[in-house]
């Protein structure tokens, strides 16, 4: 009587669908013909095996092929026929080494071993008078039926998930070619980005509706199907996606502020005033997972904002209007300059940066230094945040400086969607940048024209407050602060709607217009805007008065022409000029250079500023000195008109 054991692979073995075990060579040969292509394996227990009988494998190792052999066989020899999932012999050969090692570890002598452990016993069949061939046909038919049923169940699950999505949402496509969905019948302005958040919604909704736990593979298939349909939408279903702030859909001057709560509430700002609304605002908002909720603003005391800002932000008096204009511009959607907090080491620059993020976006946490981040990764951060705080920045590379300028100008960044494809994803760069920790003179001139600085008063050690106390005060009064700030914002919108003129227009024209509108609304006679222009002029003067510029100019005058000089020699000459110019060397910006690497970094970072002063600073390839070592040389010359 031939005994056949059918073992179905449950996923642990990647290359084999089924295998059968028989006790004699004739049945094994018949299996080989019937299952062609197949691999026949003979297993022999060696005399030195600690296992006296194949059936003893079951209690010792449990499960898998050991269980199959232990239940079905007796004696010292068995034959195994394997039916591969595909027809690739290489696929089976890859598993050879691991299985042979496993079998030999149990005292087995093996012939033609091409299988790895991992199969589970499906059934044991006693053939009786039937041939192995008929039993194989029966087994394979049953297996095919089971696979068809499993496939149908999987298709049904995918169809259920797809129907859940289509019943709840309308499909849309963003202007940056990103698929998203929104609740049907314009019930909300909140958009669900397909590739980022729809999978989570499907998983939760599938379980909520009583269908059980969704298989992740089926969720991914549904997301891919929905995304493919979004890509085929017409222009009427393509819309811009906004984060937190959006321009008003009908008013020339106005904005919509997403509060980020579960009730889908938003604040509508217009020249006529502000109000809290629920439902569809006429625009679509994306909500990244890190988006914080803003409190519902209140109208209790219109002066709360000004009072709290004075108590928690130690900005000097003359800069307070600039700070208010920055806050107003944020909520009205104006392109904002980079906010830079300056002051002594004990003035609380990091705390001021943190509180700015808290007032505007509810971010009651400290910022980060992104100096070492890849720009592609930083673009993702900017694309998912409405305000970015760069904390304790010690240096800005030219690439980082250019990237910040792109963010200020509301540009975009392209990156590959996946490393395995050539598909491009475009990320919109629209965020307010708050920065502290670096000297203004260390920044490129094109970035300086996009900046506004807020000077901080030094904090007396006897009156210094704990950070937790300041944060609690702001949290407790945040709703009233927003209400007061929105009152100011609407007053500014009324003036902008009536017509505000700024001449000449600076680089950050919209921010200047907000200041001019505040001057008009509060009758300050242009004081706020004039102070901003003074700040711009001061930044330009800082570039002119930077010690390294003056030192290089003196060196060029002494040479009487272009200069080609080694980095170490140039650093010594610059330090000598610093001494001759009698700068205040207690200021770190004016201290003598001690490292040629640090000197070179400062020199090349200021290259664009030198060019604005008519000086070319270049660093040609390093020059070898007799083949033993290489030195860095700089070429410095005055720019001739027309170059």
Buried (B, 14 or more C-beta within 10 A) or exposed (E): EBBBBBBBBEEEBEBBBBBBBBBEEEBBBBBBEBBEEBBBBBBBBEEEBEBEEBBBBBEEBEBBBBBBBBBBBEEBBBBBBBBBBEEEEEBBEBBBEBBBEBBEEBBBBBEEBBBBBBBBBBEBBEBEEEEBBEBBEEBBEEBEEEEEEEEEEBEEBBEBBBEBBBEBBBBBBBEBBBBBBBBEEEBBBBBBBBBBBBBEBBBEBBEEEEBEEBBEEBBEBBBEBBBEBBEEBEEEEBBEBBBBBBBBEEBEBBBBBBBBEEEBBBBBBBBEEBEBBBEBBEBBBBBBEEBBEBBBBBEEBBEBBBBBBEEBBBBBEEBBBBBBBBBBBBBBBBBBBBBBBBBEEEBBBBBBBBBBBBBBBBBBEBBBBBBEBEBEEBBBBBBBBBBBBBBBBEBBBBEBBBBBBBBBEEEEBEBEEEEEEEEEBBBBBBBBBBBBBBEBBBBBBBBBBBBBBBBBBEBEEEEEEEBEEBBEBBEEBBBBBBBBBBBBBBBBBBBBBEEBEBEEEBBBEBBBBBBBBBBBBBEBEEBBBEBBBEBBEEBBEBBEEBBBBBBBBBBBEEBEEEBBBBBEEBBBBBBBBBEEEEBEEEEEBBBBBEEBEEBBBBBBBBBBBBBBBEBBBEBEEEEEEEEEEEEBBBEBBBEEEEE
